[in-house]
């Protein structure tokens, strides 16, 4: 994923954190001693906060995304906004939100081949020529999608992805492609649980629950409902009125 976000030829060694896709926004400043433009600092900060807030299920996620988008739009460079839209769609996919990516589609014509290939990956598919535009790590992730791999090999490939966010995104792509075995689901649940990411954890537990209900596994379904109840924040209790006894 990191290769999708190289800006102004940043040093890729400084961009190894694939979980926050826009980390390379300020990496261009590493190549020289010139001051980093304000828009890069603001966009990176807002995009980082968006990812954190979205995965944690916080209400400020949309505001942080819009703040990052406005900063990038100031440059008049569609590719930067397209990369942010891909980040948004990746966060959704990591949380089992399988809707399309209209924000990127509006910018597709101005997006480089790598971004278009990654968009196809998020959709759970690839088209001819896509794979050559992806990084070696991304090519490994999509091996199951392109070869019709078994659930076991898909889970094995998924478990080798070192970055938690990237692992969840890849799990979402497998789910969208119909290749998410129970082992894939468990990896996604364990990943979200380890990071304390409420939104994807609730989503992946929900997928496991539907599978348990469909298979008639009463014990597993009950266990998953208890986990969901533990993760799901309680609804606020109404305040007593002034006339209450």
ABEGO torsion letter per residue (X at the ends): XAAAABBGGBBAAAAABAABAAAAAAAAAAABABBBBAAAAAAAAAAAAAAAAAAAGBAAAAAAAAAAAAAAAAAGBAAAAAAAAAAAAAAAAAAGBABBBAAAAAAAAABBAAAAAAAAAAAGBBBBGAAAABBAAAAAAAAAAAAGBBAAAAAAAAAABABAAAAAAAAAAAAAAGABBAAAAAAAAAAAAAAGBAAAAAAAAAAAAAAAAAAGBAAAAAAAAAAAAAABBBBBBBBBBAABX
